Amino acid sequence: MSHFTKVQTKITDLDCLKQALEDLQYSCREGEVRVRGWRGQWSEADLVADLGGPYNIGFRKSPQGNYEVVADWWGVEMRTGISQVKFVNDLNQRYAYHKVLSEVRKRGFSVAEDETLEDNSIRLVVRKWS
Amino acid sequence: MVLKREMEIEIGRDGKVSIKVKGVQGVECLEFSQFLEEALGETVEQEITSEYYQVPASTETSVQQTRQ
């Protein structure tokens, strides 16, 4: 082992974001979409995940290039039981999984191991001969 | 000489990613996983382990071969 790095994930890749939402079984719409909140209030977004009710969860690209999660969390949690912390954590994990696979494959690595551990973290081993 | 290089990647439940590089020594090792760190976000912690300071065996081998 030569070095060890810890990275805080930032969502910048729209394709990986959509794959992550698909894994979590949300259906998405993109384009000119709106995040809906309390009493018909709304806000613009680049992508929304539907929750099958009056509320939804949106994603908006920031000037720094990463996607921010936009929602009326009070309403979302009341209607669906989905908390902001749980949603964001699950999303970050699935996003990171797809982003890692997409990046290492671009660089010619093959995936030797891919498993979900007991604590629900994901362990990957990727390999390259050079 | 062909070398096996590996990365062990652990993705926590909160999406924090830990990357361990194996089979790559020295400065090259830090560069080896850099593309992935940059693609994912922000590096919050980096620890260099003993192998970093070892003489890269593969380089020695290739130098000897060139002299023959």
N, CA and C atoms of all chains as a GROMACS GRO file, in nm:
protein
  594
    1MET      N    1   0.085  -0.120   0.000
    1MET     CA    2   0.000   0.000   0.000
    1MET      C    3   0.089   0.125   0.000
    2SER      N    4   0.060   0.216  -0.084
    2SER     CA    5   0.149   0.330  -0.096
    2SER      C    6   0.090   0.459  -0.042
    3HIS      N    7  -0.033   0.483  -0.069
    3HIS     CA    8  -0.095   0.597  -0.004
    3HIS      C    9  -0.246   0.580   0.002
    4PHE      N   10  -0.303   0.667   0.078
    4PHE     CA   11  -0.441   0.651   0.117
    4PHE      C   12  -0.506   0.788   0.109
    5THR      N   13  -0.619   0.797   0.044
    5THR     CA   14  -0.683   0.927   0.025
    5THR      C   15  -0.831   0.919   0.058
    6LYS      N   16  -0.883   1.022   0.117
    6LYS     CA   17  -1.026   1.027   0.142
    6LYS      C   18  -1.084   1.146   0.067
    7VAL      N   19  -1.191   1.121  -0.009
    7VAL     CA   20  -1.248   1.225  -0.093
    7VAL      C   21  -1.395   1.249  -0.059
    8GLN      N   22  -1.430   1.375  -0.047
    8GLN     CA   23  -1.570   1.413  -0.027
    8GLN      C   24  -1.634   1.430  -0.165
    9THR      N   25  -1.737   1.352  -0.191
    9THR     CA   26  -1.798   1.352  -0.325
    9THR      C   27  -1.875   1.480  -0.356
   10LYS      N   28  -1.853   1.528  -0.479
   10LYS     CA   29  -1.930   1.643  -0.529
   10LYS      C   30  -2.000   1.595  -0.656
   11ILE      N   31  -2.127   1.623  -0.667
   11ILE     CA   32  -2.200   1.576  -0.785
   11ILE      C   33  -2.185   1.673  -0.901
   12THR      N   34  -2.113   1.629  -1.005
   12THR     CA   35  -2.089   1.715  -1.121
   12THR      C   36  -2.131   1.646  -1.251
   13ASP      N   37  -2.147   1.515  -1.248
   13ASP     CA   38  -2.170   1.439  -1.370
   13ASP      C   39  -2.319   1.402  -1.379
   14LEU      N   40  -2.386   1.461  -1.478
   14LEU     CA   41  -2.531   1.443  -1.490
   14LEU      C   42  -2.570   1.297  -1.518
   15ASP      N   43  -2.492   1.229  -1.601
   15ASP     CA   44  -2.523   1.089  -1.632
   15ASP      C   45  -2.516   1.001  -1.508
   16CYS      N   46  -2.411   1.021  -1.429
   16CYS     CA   47  -2.395   0.941  -1.307
   16CYS      C   48  -2.504   0.977  -1.205
   17LEU      N   49  -2.543   1.103  -1.202
   17LEU     CA   50  -2.652   1.145  -1.113
   17LEU      C   51  -2.782   1.074  -1.151
   18LYS      N   52  -2.809   1.067  -1.281
   18LYS     CA   53  -2.932   1.001  -1.327
   18LYS      C   54  -2.928   0.850  -1.298
   19GLN      N   55  -2.811   0.790  -1.314
   19GLN     CA   56  -2.798   0.647  -1.282
   19GLN      C   57  -2.819   0.622  -1.134
   20ALA      N   58  -2.767   0.714  -1.051
   20ALA     CA   59  -2.783   0.700  -0.905
   20ALA      C   60  -2.930   0.708  -0.867
   21LEU      N   61  -3.002   0.801  -0.926
   21LEU     CA   62  -3.145   0.817  -0.897
   21LEU      C   63  -3.224   0.695  -0.944
   22GLU      N   64  -3.182   0.640  -1.057
   22GLU     CA   65  -3.246   0.520  -1.109
   22GLU      C   66  -3.226   0.402  -1.013
   23ASP      N   67  -3.103   0.388  -0.960
   23ASP     CA   68  -3.074   0.283  -0.860
   23ASP      C   69  -3.167   0.296  -0.739
   24LEU      N   70  -3.195   0.421  -0.702
   24LEU     CA   71  -3.278   0.445  -0.583
   24LEU      C   72  -3.427   0.446  -0.620
   25GLN      N   73  -3.455   0.410  -0.745
   25GLN     CA   74  -3.591   0.393  -0.797
   25GLN      C   75  -3.676   0.519  -0.802
   26TYR      N   76  -3.609   0.629  -0.837
   26TYR     CA   77  -3.683   0.753  -0.863
   26TYR      C   78  -3.692   0.771  -1.014
   27SER      N   79  -3.806   0.822  -1.060
   27SER     CA   80  -3.809   0.856  -1.201
   27SER      C   81  -3.778   1.005  -1.214
   28CYS      N   82  -3.705   1.039  -1.319
   28CYS     CA   83  -3.653   1.176  -1.333
   28CYS      C   84  -3.707   1.243  -1.458
   29ARG      N   85  -3.710   1.375  -1.450
   29ARG     CA   86  -3.739   1.455  -1.567
   29ARG      C   87  -3.636   1.565  -1.574
   30GLU      N   88  -3.592   1.598  -1.695
   30GLU     CA   89  -3.497   1.709  -1.705
   30GLU      C   90  -3.543   1.810  -1.810
   31GLY      N   91  -3.474   1.920  -1.817
   31GLY     CA   92  -3.514   2.026  -1.909
   31GLY      C   93  -3.566   2.143  -1.827
   32GLU      N   94  -3.678   2.200  -1.872
   32GLU     CA   95  -3.735   2.311  -1.795
   32GLU      C   96  -3.830   2.254  -1.690
   33VAL      N   97  -3.773   2.216  -1.577
   33VAL     CA   98  -3.852   2.151  -1.474
   33VAL      C   99  -3.856   2.235  -1.346
   34ARG      N  100  -3.956   2.206  -1.264
   34ARG     CA  101  -3.974   2.285  -1.142
   34ARG      C  102  -3.975   2.196  -1.018
   35VAL      N  103  -3.914   2.249  -0.913
   35VAL     CA  104  -3.924   2.183  -0.783
   35VAL      C  105  -4.049   2.240  -0.718
   36ARG      N  106  -4.139   2.152  -0.675
   36ARG     CA  107  -4.262   2.199  -0.614
   36ARG      C  108  -4.253   2.193  -0.462
   37GLY      N  109  -4.308   2.298  -0.401
   37GLY     CA  110  -4.304   2.304  -0.256
   37GLY      C  111  -4.440   2.332  -0.198
   38TRP      N  112  -4.439   2.389  -0.080
   38TRP     CA  113  -4.561   2.415  -0.004
   38TRP      C  114  -4.652   2.513  -0.076
   39ARG      N  115  -4.782   2.484  -0.078
   39ARG     CA  116  -4.884   2.570  -0.138
   39ARG      C  117  -4.852   2.619  -0.278
   40GLY      N  118  -4.810   2.527  -0.359
   40GLY     CA  119  -4.786   2.560  -0.500
   40GLY      C  120  -4.664   2.646  -0.527
   41GLN      N  121  -4.583   2.670  -0.426
   41GLN     CA  122  -4.460   2.745  -0.453
   41GLN      C  123  -4.366   2.658  -0.534
   42TRP      N  124  -4.287   2.721  -0.619
   42TRP     CA  125  -4.198   2.641  -0.701
   42TRP      C  126  -4.065   2.712  -0.725
   43SER      N  127  -3.971   2.639  -0.772
   43SER     CA  128  -3.839   2.692  -0.799
   43SER      C  129  -3.784   2.617  -0.920
   44GLU      N  130  -3.703   2.684  -0.999
   44GLU     CA  131  -3.650   2.618  -1.120
   44GLU      C  132  -3.539   2.519  -1.088
   45ALA      N  133  -3.531   2.417  -1.170
   45ALA     CA  134  -3.424   2.318  -1.154
   45ALA      C  135  -3.384   2.263  -1.290
   46ASP      N  136  -3.273   2.189  -1.293
   46ASP     CA  137  -3.227   2.126  -1.418
   46ASP      C  138  -3.277   1.983  -1.430
   47LEU      N  139  -3.307   1.924  -1.316
   47LEU     CA  140  -3.352   1.785  -1.313
   47LEU      C  141  -3.439   1.769  -1.189
   48VAL      N  142  -3.547   1.693  -1.201
   48VAL     CA  143  -3.626   1.663  -1.081
   48VAL      C  144  -3.651   1.513  -1.068
   49ALA      N  145  -3.655   1.469  -0.944
   49ALA     CA  146  -3.692   1.331  -0.913
   49ALA      C  147  -3.833   1.335  -0.858
   50ASP      N  148  -3.923   1.258  -0.918
   50ASP     CA  149  -4.062   1.258  -0.874
   50ASP      C  150  -4.083   1.168  -0.753
   51LEU      N  151  -4.174   1.210  -0.669
   51LEU     CA  152  -4.203   1.133  -0.548
   51LEU      C  153  -4.348   1.085  -0.548
   52GLY      N  154  -4.418   1.106  -0.660
   52GLY     CA  155  -4.555   1.060  -0.671
   52GLY      C  156  -4.655   1.139  -0.588
   53GLY      N  157  -4.625   1.264  -0.560
   53GLY     CA  158  -4.716   1.348  -0.483
   53GLY      C  159  -4.695   1.493  -0.518
   54PRO      N  160  -4.741   1.584  -0.435
   54PRO     CA  161  -4.725   1.725  -0.468
   54PRO      C  162  -4.580   1.774  -0.457
   55TYR      N  163  -4.500   1.706  -0.379
   55TYR     CA  164  -4.361   1.750  -0.363
   55TYR      C  165  -4.268   1.668  -0.452
   56ASN      N  166  -4.156   1.725  -0.488
   56ASN     CA  167  -4.051   1.650  -0.558
   56ASN      C  168  -3.915   1.703  -0.514
   57ILE      N  169  -3.810   1.643  -0.567
   57ILE     CA  170  -3.674   1.683  -0.529
   57ILE      C  171  -3.601   1.728  -0.655
   58GLY      N  172  -3.543   1.846  -0.650
   58GLY     CA  173  -3.478   1.902  -0.769
   58GLY      C  174  -3.327   1.908  -0.757
   59PHE      N  175  -3.263   1.925  -0.873
   59PHE     CA  176  -3.118   1.941  -0.879
   59PHE      C  177  -3.088   2.060  -0.966
   60ARG      N  178  -3.005   2.147  -0.913
   60ARG     CA  179  -2.975   2.270  -0.986
   60ARG      C  180  -2.823   2.285  -0.995
   61LYS      N  181  -2.776   2.313  -1.115
   61LYS     CA  182  -2.632   2.327  -1.134
   61LYS      C  183  -2.585   2.462  -1.081
   62SER      N  184  -2.486   2.459  -0.993
   62SER     CA  185  -2.434   2.583  -0.933
   62SER      C  186  -2.331   2.645  -1.026
   63PRO      N  187  -2.296   2.772  -1.005
   63PRO     CA  188  -2.192   2.834  -1.089
   63PRO      C  189  -2.058   2.760  -1.079
   64GLN      N  190  -2.036   2.685  -0.971
   64GLN     CA  191  -1.911   2.608  -0.956
   64GLN      C  192  -1.916   2.475  -1.033
   65GLY      N  193  -2.032   2.444  -1.089
   65GLY     CA  194  -2.041   2.324  -1.171
   65GLY      C  195  -2.094   2.200  -1.101
   66ASN      N  196  -2.120   2.209  -0.971
   66ASN     CA  197  -2.177   2.091  -0.905
   66ASN      C  198  -2.328   2.106  -0.887
   67TYR      N  199  -2.395   1.993  -0.879
   67TYR     CA  200  -2.540   1.995  -0.863
   67TYR      C  201  -2.579   2.007  -0.717
   68GLU      N  202  -2.669   2.099  -0.690
   68GLU     CA  203  -2.720   2.115  -0.554
   68GLU      C  204  -2.859   2.056  -0.547
   69VAL      N  205  -2.888   1.999  -0.431
   69VAL     CA  206  -3.019   1.938  -0.412
   69VAL      C  207  -3.114   2.045  -0.357
   70VAL      N  208  -3.228   2.060  -0.425
   70VAL     CA  209  -3.325   2.161  -0.385
   70VAL      C  210  -3.458   2.093  -0.356
   71ALA      N  211  -3.512   2.112  -0.238
   71ALA     CA  212  -3.643   2.054  -0.208
   71ALA      C  213  -3.705   2.125  -0.088
   72ASP      N  214  -3.834   2.110  -0.076
   72ASP     CA  215  -3.903   2.155   0.044
   72ASP      C  216  -3.900   2.035   0.139
   73TRP      N  217  -3.790   2.022   0.213
   73TRP     CA  218  -3.766   1.899   0.289
   73TRP      C  219  -3.872   1.871   0.394
   74TRP      N  220  -3.928   1.978   0.450
   74TRP     CA  221  -4.032   1.959   0.550
   74TRP      C  222  -4.151   1.885   0.487
   75GLY      N  223  -4.191   1.932   0.370
   75GLY     CA  224  -4.303   1.870   0.298
   75GLY      C  225  -4.270   1.731   0.248
   76VAL      N  226  -4.150   1.715   0.196
   76VAL     CA  227  -4.108   1.585   0.143
   76VAL      C  228  -4.110   1.481   0.254
   77GLU      N  229  -4.054   1.519   0.369
   77GLU     CA  230  -4.045   1.423   0.478
   77GLU      C  231  -4.184   1.390   0.535
   78MET      N  232  -4.270   1.492   0.542
   78MET     CA  233  -4.404   1.470   0.596
   78MET      C  234  -4.485   1.376   0.507
   79ARG      N  235  -4.473   1.396   0.375
   79ARG     CA  236  -4.552   1.318   0.280
   79ARG      C  237  -4.496   1.179   0.254
   80THR      N  238  -4.364   1.169   0.250
   80THR     CA  239  -4.304   1.043   0.202
   80THR      C  240  -4.216   0.973   0.306
   81GLY      N  241  -4.182   1.044   0.414
   81GLY     CA  242  -4.095   0.985   0.516
   81GLY      C  243  -3.947   0.987   0.477
   82ILE      N  244  -3.914   1.051   0.363
   82ILE     CA  245  -3.774   1.057   0.320
   82ILE      C  246  -3.708   1.180   0.383
   83SER      N  247  -3.605   1.157   0.465
   83SER     CA  248  -3.537   1.272   0.525
   83SER      C  249  -3.426   1.320   0.434
   84GLN      N  250  -3.390   1.445   0.452
   84GLN     CA  251  -3.286   1.505   0.369
   84GLN      C  252  -3.153   1.432   0.384
   85VAL      N  253  -3.117   1.402   0.510
   85VAL     CA  254  -2.988   1.336   0.537
   85VAL      C  255  -2.983   1.200   0.469
   86LYS      N  256  -3.090   1.123   0.484
   86LYS     CA  257  -3.091   0.989   0.426
   86LYS      C  258  -3.086   0.997   0.273
   87PHE      N  259  -3.166   1.086   0.217
   87PHE     CA  260  -3.169   1.100   0.071
   87PHE      C  261  -3.031   1.138   0.017
   88VAL      N  262  -2.971   1.240   0.077
   88VAL     CA  263  -2.842   1.291   0.028
   88VAL      C  264  -2.731   1.187   0.045
   89ASN      N  265  -2.730   1.116   0.158
   89ASN     CA  266  -2.629   1.012   0.179
   89ASN      C  267  -2.642   0.900   0.078
   90ASP      N  268  -2.764   0.849   0.060
   90ASP     CA  269  -2.787   0.740  -0.036
   90ASP      C  270  -2.748   0.784  -0.177
   91LEU      N  271  -2.787   0.905  -0.211
   91LEU     CA  272  -2.758   0.956  -0.344
   91LEU      C  273  -2.607   0.969  -0.366
   92ASN      N  274  -2.538   1.027  -0.268
   92ASN     CA  275  -2.392   1.044  -0.279
   92ASN      C  276  -2.323   0.909  -0.296
   93GLN      N  277  -2.370   0.808  -0.225
   93GLN     CA  278  -2.305   0.677  -0.236
   93GLN      C  279  -2.326   0.616  -0.375
   94ARG      N  280  -2.449   0.620  -0.424
   94ARG     CA  281  -2.476   0.562  -0.556
   94ARG      C  282  -2.407   0.643  -0.666
   95TYR      N  283  -2.404   0.775  -0.648
   95TYR     CA  284  -2.337   0.860  -0.746
   95TYR      C  285  -2.187   0.827  -0.751
   96ALA      N  286  -2.126   0.820  -0.633
   96ALA     CA  287  -1.981   0.792  -0.626
   96ALA      C  288  -1.951   0.658  -0.691
   97TYR      N  289  -2.037   0.559  -0.670
   97TYR     CA  290  -2.018   0.426  -0.729
   97TYR      C  291  -2.013   0.436  -0.883
   98HIS      N  292  -2.111   0.503  -0.941
   98HIS     CA  293  -2.114   0.515  -1.087
   98HIS      C  294  -2.000   0.601  -1.140
   99LYS      N  295  -1.967   0.705  -1.066
   99LYS     CA  296  -1.860   0.794  -1.111
   99LYS      C  297  -1.725   0.722  -1.107
  100VAL      N  298  -1.700   0.646  -1.002
  100VAL     CA  299  -1.575   0.570  -0.992
  100VAL      C  300  -1.565   0.473  -1.110
  101LEU      N  301  -1.671   0.394  -1.133
  101LEU     CA  302  -1.666   0.296  -1.242
  101LEU      C  303  -1.644   0.363  -1.377
  102SER      N  304  -1.714   0.472  -1.400
  102SER     CA  305  -1.702   0.542  -1.528
  102SER      C  306  -1.559   0.596  -1.548
  103GLU      N  307  -1.500   0.652  -1.443
  103GLU     CA  308  -1.366   0.711  -1.455
  103GLU      C  309  -1.257   0.604  -1.470
  104VAL      N  310  -1.265   0.497  -1.390
  104VAL     CA  311  -1.158   0.397  -1.397
  104VAL      C  312  -1.164   0.321  -1.531
  105ARG      N  313  -1.284   0.299  -1.583
  105ARG     CA  314  -1.295   0.230  -1.712
  105ARG      C  315  -1.235   0.314  -1.825
  106LYS      N  316  -1.257   0.445  -1.816
  106LYS     CA  317  -1.198   0.536  -1.915
  106LYS      C  318  -1.046   0.524  -1.916
  107ARG      N  319  -0.987   0.494  -1.800
  107ARG     CA  320  -0.841   0.484  -1.788
  107ARG      C  321  -0.789   0.342  -1.807
  108GLY      N  322  -0.873   0.253  -1.851
  108GLY     CA  323  -0.827   0.117  -1.882
  108GLY      C  324  -0.817   0.021  -1.766
  109PHE      N  325  -0.879   0.052  -1.654
  109PHE     CA  326  -0.880  -0.042  -1.542
  109PHE      C  327  -0.991  -0.144  -1.563
  110SER      N  328  -0.971  -0.263  -1.508
  110SER     CA  329  -1.082  -0.357  -1.503
  110SER      C  330  -1.124  -0.374  -1.358
  111VAL      N  331  -1.251  -0.407  -1.339
  111VAL     CA  332  -1.303  -0.420  -1.204
  111VAL      C  333  -1.283  -0.565  -1.158
  112ALA      N  334  -1.201  -0.584  -1.054
  112ALA     CA  335  -1.170  -0.718  -1.006
  112ALA      C  336  -1.266  -0.760  -0.895
  113GLU      N  337  -1.307  -0.664  -0.814
  113GLU     CA  338  -1.401  -0.695  -0.705
  113GLU      C  339  -1.502  -0.583  -0.690
  114ASP      N  340  -1.626  -0.621  -0.658
  114ASP     CA  341  -1.734  -0.524  -0.641
  114ASP      C  342  -1.831  -0.585  -0.540
  115GLU      N  343  -1.827  -0.537  -0.418
  115GLU     CA  344  -1.914  -0.598  -0.316
  115GLU      C  345  -1.969  -0.493  -0.220
  116THR      N  346  -2.086  -0.525  -0.165
  116THR     CA  347  -2.144  -0.441  -0.062
  116THR      C  348  -2.114  -0.506   0.072
  117LEU      N  349  -2.053  -0.432   0.162
  117LEU     CA  350  -2.012  -0.488   0.291
  117LEU      C  351  -2.128  -0.484   0.391
  118GLU      N  352  -2.104  -0.547   0.504
  118GLU     CA  353  -2.210  -0.558   0.606
  118GLU      C  354  -2.263  -0.422   0.653
  119ASP      N  355  -2.175  -0.324   0.658
  119ASP     CA  356  -2.218  -0.190   0.704
  119ASP      C  357  -2.275  -0.107   0.589
  120ASN      N  358  -2.304  -0.174   0.476
  120ASN     CA  359  -2.360  -0.109   0.357
  120ASN      C  360  -2.266  -0.016   0.283
  121SER      N  361  -2.138  -0.022   0.316
  121SER     CA  362  -2.044   0.052   0.232
  121SER      C  363  -2.009  -0.038   0.113
  122ILE      N  364  -1.958   0.022   0.008
  122ILE     CA  365  -1.927  -0.053  -0.114
  122ILE      C  366  -1.775  -0.062  -0.128
  123ARG      N  367  -1.726  -0.181  -0.160
  123ARG     CA  368  -1.582  -0.200  -0.177
  123ARG      C  369  -1.554  -0.243  -0.321
  124LEU      N  370  -1.464  -0.170  -0.386
  124LEU     CA  371  -1.427  -0.203  -0.524
  124LEU      C  372  -1.276  -0.224  -0.530
  125VAL      N  373  -1.232  -0.319  -0.609
  125VAL     CA  374  -1.090  -0.331  -0.639
  125VAL      C  375  -1.077  -0.321  -0.791
  126VAL      N  376  -0.998  -0.225  -0.835
  126VAL     CA  377  -0.979  -0.209  -0.980
  126VAL      C  378  -0.832  -0.231  -1.012
  127ARG      N  379  -0.804  -0.284  -1.129
  127ARG     CA  380  -0.670  -0.334  -1.161
  127ARG      C  381  -0.629  -0.292  -1.301
  128LYS      N  382  -0.501  -0.271  -1.314
  128LYS     CA  383  -0.446  -0.233  -1.445
  128LYS      C  384  -0.305  -0.289  -1.454
  129TRP      N  385  -0.266  -0.338  -1.567
  129TRP     CA  386  -0.130  -0.389  -1.589
  129TRP      C  387  -0.058  -0.290  -1.678
  130SER      N  388   0.059  -0.245  -1.631
  130SER     CA  389   0.133  -0.152  -1.717
  130SER      C  390   0.282  -0.160  -1.688
  131MET      N  391   0.900  -0.488  -1.819
  131MET     CA  392   0.837  -0.563  -1.710
  131MET      C  393   0.696  -0.508  -1.686
  132VAL      N  394   0.602  -0.601  -1.683
  132VAL     CA  395   0.463  -0.560  -1.662
  132VAL      C  396   0.430  -0.567  -1.513
  133LEU      N  397   0.372  -0.461  -1.462
  133LEU     CA  398   0.339  -0.455  -1.320
  133LEU      C  399   0.189  -0.448  -1.298
  134LYS      N  400   0.147  -0.513  -1.192
  134LYS     CA  401   0.006  -0.505  -1.157
  134LYS      C  402  -0.015  -0.385  -1.064
  135ARG      N  403  -0.105  -0.302  -1.103
  135ARG     CA  404  -0.137  -0.187  -1.020
  135ARG      C  405  -0.283  -0.193  -0.981
  136GLU      N  406  -0.307  -0.165  -0.855
  136GLU     CA  407  -0.443  -0.178  -0.805
  136GLU      C  408  -0.485  -0.058  -0.722
  137MET      N  409  -0.613  -0.035  -0.724
  137MET     CA  410  -0.670   0.061  -0.631
  137MET      C  411  -0.783  -0.009  -0.558
  138GLU      N  412  -0.783   0.008  -0.427
  138GLU     CA  413  -0.894  -0.043  -0.349
  138GLU      C  414  -0.976   0.078  -0.309
  139ILE      N  415  -1.104   0.074  -0.345
  139ILE     CA  416  -1.188   0.192  -0.327
  139ILE      C  417  -1.305   0.156  -0.236
  140GLU      N  418  -1.322   0.234  -0.132
  140GLU     CA  419  -1.436   0.207  -0.045
  140GLU      C  420  -1.528   0.328  -0.044
  141ILE      N  421  -1.656   0.303  -0.071
  141ILE     CA  422  -1.754   0.412  -0.076
  141ILE      C  423  -1.846   0.398   0.044
  142GLY      N  424  -1.834   0.492   0.136
  142GLY     CA  425  -1.913   0.486   0.259
  142GLY      C  426  -2.060   0.512   0.235
  143ARG      N  427  -2.139   0.491   0.337
  143ARG     CA  428  -2.284   0.511   0.325
  143ARG      C  429  -2.320   0.657   0.301
  144ASP      N  430  -2.228   0.747   0.332
  144ASP     CA  431  -2.253   0.889   0.310
  144ASP      C  432  -2.188   0.937   0.180
  145GLY      N  433  -2.132   0.845   0.102
  145GLY     CA  434  -2.072   0.883  -0.025
  145GLY      C  435  -1.927   0.928  -0.015
  146LYS      N  436  -1.869   0.922   0.105
  146LYS     CA  437  -1.725   0.955   0.117
  146LYS      C  438  -1.645   0.838   0.062
  147VAL      N  439  -1.543   0.870  -0.016
  147VAL     CA  440  -1.468   0.767  -0.085
  147VAL      C  441  -1.326   0.758  -0.031
  148SER      N  442  -1.282   0.637   0.004
  148SER     CA  443  -1.144   0.615   0.044
  148SER      C  444  -1.074   0.538  -0.066
  149ILE      N  445  -0.956   0.583  -0.102
  149ILE     CA  446  -0.881   0.519  -0.210
  149ILE      C  447  -0.745   0.473  -0.158
  150LYS      N  448  -0.712   0.347  -0.179
  150LYS     CA  449  -0.579   0.297  -0.144
  150LYS      C  450  -0.514   0.252  -0.272
  151VAL      N  451  -0.390   0.296  -0.293
  151VAL     CA  452  -0.319   0.257  -0.414
  151VAL      C  453  -0.217   0.149  -0.378
  152LYS      N  454  -0.209   0.046  -0.459
  152LYS     CA  455  -0.115  -0.064  -0.433
  152LYS      C  456  -0.027  -0.085  -0.555
  153GLY      N  457   0.099  -0.114  -0.528
  153GLY     CA  458   0.191  -0.151  -0.636
  153GLY      C  459   0.252  -0.034  -0.710
  154VAL      N  460   0.234   0.086  -0.658
  154VAL     CA  461   0.293   0.204  -0.723
  154VAL      C  462   0.369   0.282  -0.615
  155GLN      N  463   0.496   0.312  -0.640
  155GLN     CA  464   0.574   0.379  -0.538
  155GLN      C  465   0.600   0.526  -0.568
  156GLY      N  466   0.629   0.597  -0.460
  156GLY     CA  467   0.678   0.734  -0.471
  156GLY      C  468   0.578   0.832  -0.529
  157VAL      N  469   0.632   0.932  -0.593
  157VAL     CA  470   0.551   1.042  -0.646
  157VAL      C  471   0.449   0.990  -0.747
  158GLU      N  472   0.488   0.890  -0.824
  158GLU     CA  473   0.401   0.833  -0.924
  158GLU      C  474   0.271   0.781  -0.862
  159CYS      N  475   0.286   0.736  -0.738
  159CYS     CA  476   0.172   0.680  -0.667
  159CYS      C  477   0.067   0.788  -0.641
  160LEU      N  478   0.113   0.905  -0.601
  160LEU     CA  479   0.020   1.014  -0.574
  160LEU      C  480  -0.053   1.055  -0.701
  161GLU      N  481   0.021   1.049  -0.812
  161GLU     CA  482  -0.039   1.087  -0.941
  161GLU      C  483  -0.135   0.980  -0.991
  162PHE      N  484  -0.109   0.856  -0.949
  162PHE     CA  485  -0.184   0.742  -0.999
  162PHE      C  486  -0.334   0.751  -0.972
  163SER      N  487  -0.370   0.802  -0.856
  163SER     CA  488  -0.512   0.808  -0.821
  163SER      C  489  -0.569   0.949  -0.832
  164GLN      N  490  -0.483   1.041  -0.876
  164GLN     CA  491  -0.523   1.182  -0.880
  164GLN      C  492  -0.645   1.207  -0.971
  165PHE      N  493  -0.647   1.139  -1.086
  165PHE     CA  494  -0.758   1.160  -1.179
  165PHE      C  495  -0.892   1.128  -1.114
  166LEU      N  496  -0.890   1.024  -1.029
  166LEU     CA  497  -1.013   0.980  -0.965
  166LEU      C  498  -1.054   1.078  -0.855
  167GLU      N  499  -0.955   1.122  -0.780
  167GLU     CA  500  -0.983   1.220  -0.674
  167GLU      C  501  -1.043   1.347  -0.733
  168GLU      N  502  -0.984   1.393  -0.842
  168GLU     CA  503  -1.033   1.516  -0.905
  168GLU      C  504  -1.172   1.499  -0.963
  169ALA      N  505  -1.198   1.380  -1.018
  169ALA     CA  506  -1.329   1.356  -1.078
  169ALA      C  507  -1.439   1.347  -0.972
  170LEU      N  508  -1.401   1.301  -0.854
  170LEU     CA  509  -1.502   1.279  -0.750
  170LEU      C  510  -1.534   1.404  -0.670
  171GLY      N  511  -1.437   1.485  -0.644
  171GLY     CA  512  -1.465   1.603  -0.562
  171GLY      C  513  -1.342   1.656  -0.494
  172GLU      N  514  -1.350   1.663  -0.362
  172GLU     CA  515  -1.246   1.732  -0.287
  172GLU      C  516  -1.174   1.634  -0.195
  173THR      N  517  -1.042   1.632  -0.204
  173THR     CA  518  -0.965   1.546  -0.114
  173THR      C  519  -0.965   1.606   0.025
  174VAL      N  520  -1.009   1.527   0.123
  174VAL     CA  521  -1.017   1.581   0.259
  174VAL      C  522  -0.906   1.525   0.349
  175GLU      N  523  -0.840   1.418   0.305
  175GLU     CA  524  -0.740   1.355   0.389
  175GLU      C  525  -0.644   1.278   0.300
  176GLN      N  526  -0.515   1.288   0.328
  176GLN     CA  527  -0.420   1.207   0.253
  176GLN      C  528  -0.311   1.159   0.347
  177GLU      N  529  -0.280   1.032   0.336
  177GLU     CA  530  -0.184   0.971   0.426
  177GLU      C  531  -0.086   0.893   0.341
  178ILE      N  532   0.042   0.917   0.362
  178ILE     CA  533   0.141   0.844   0.283
  178ILE      C  534   0.196   0.730   0.368
  179THR      N  535   0.194   0.611   0.315
  179THR     CA  536   0.241   0.496   0.392
  179THR      C  537   0.383   0.459   0.353
  180SER      N  538   0.442   0.364   0.426
  180SER     CA  539   0.585   0.333   0.413
  180SER      C  540   0.630   0.299   0.271
  181GLU      N  541   0.544   0.235   0.194
  181GLU     CA  542   0.583   0.194   0.060
  181GLU      C  543   0.621   0.313  -0.029
  182TYR      N  544   0.566   0.428   0.006
  182TYR     CA  545   0.595   0.550  -0.070
  182TYR      C  546   0.745   0.577  -0.075
  183TYR      N  547   0.815   0.546   0.035
  183TYR     CA  548   0.958   0.578   0.046
  183TYR      C  549   1.050   0.468  -0.006
  184GLN      N  550   0.991   0.357  -0.048
  184GLN     CA  551   1.074   0.248  -0.099
  184GLN      C  552   1.128   0.282  -0.237
  185VAL      N  553   1.242   0.220  -0.267
  185VAL     CA  554   1.300   0.239  -0.400
  185VAL      C  555   1.211   0.165  -0.500
  186PRO      N  556   1.170   0.230  -0.606
  186PRO     CA  557   1.084   0.160  -0.702
  186PRO      C  558   1.159   0.049  -0.774
  187ALA      N  559   1.128  -0.074  -0.738
  187ALA     CA  560   1.196  -0.193  -0.790
  187ALA      C  561   1.185  -0.205  -0.941
  188SER      N  562   1.071  -0.169  -0.993
  188SER     CA  563   1.048  -0.186  -1.136
  188SER      C  564   1.141  -0.097  -1.219
  189THR      N  565   1.168   0.022  -1.171
  189THR     CA  566   1.256   0.115  -1.242
  189THR      C  567   1.398   0.059  -1.248
  190GLU      N  568   1.444   0.003  -1.134
  190GLU     CA  569   1.577  -0.057  -1.130
  190GLU      C  570   1.592  -0.166  -1.235
  191THR      N  571   1.491  -0.251  -1.242
  191THR     CA  572   1.494  -0.362  -1.336
  191THR      C  573   1.507  -0.311  -1.479
  192SER      N  574   1.429  -0.212  -1.513
  192SER     CA  575   1.430  -0.164  -1.651
  192SER      C  576   1.564  -0.097  -1.685
  193VAL      N  577   1.626  -0.032  -1.586
  193VAL     CA  578   1.757   0.032  -1.609
  193VAL      C  579   1.861  -0.073  -1.641
  194GLN      N  580   1.862  -0.181  -1.564
  194GLN     CA  581   1.958  -0.289  -1.588
  194GLN      C  582   1.940  -0.350  -1.727
  195GLN      N  583   1.818  -0.365  -1.765
  195GLN     CA  584   1.791  -0.425  -1.896
  195GLN      C  585   1.843  -0.336  -2.010
  196THR      N  586   1.833  -0.206  -1.990
  196THR     CA  587   1.879  -0.114  -2.093
  196THR      C  588   2.031  -0.124  -2.113
  197ARG      N  589   2.102  -0.146  -2.001
  197ARG     CA  590   2.249  -0.153  -2.008
  197ARG      C  591   2.300  -0.278  -2.078
  198GLN      N  592   2.220  -0.382  -2.081
  198GLN     CA  593   2.269  -0.508  -2.137
  198GLN      C  594   2.293  -0.500  -2.287
   0.00000   0.00000   0.00000
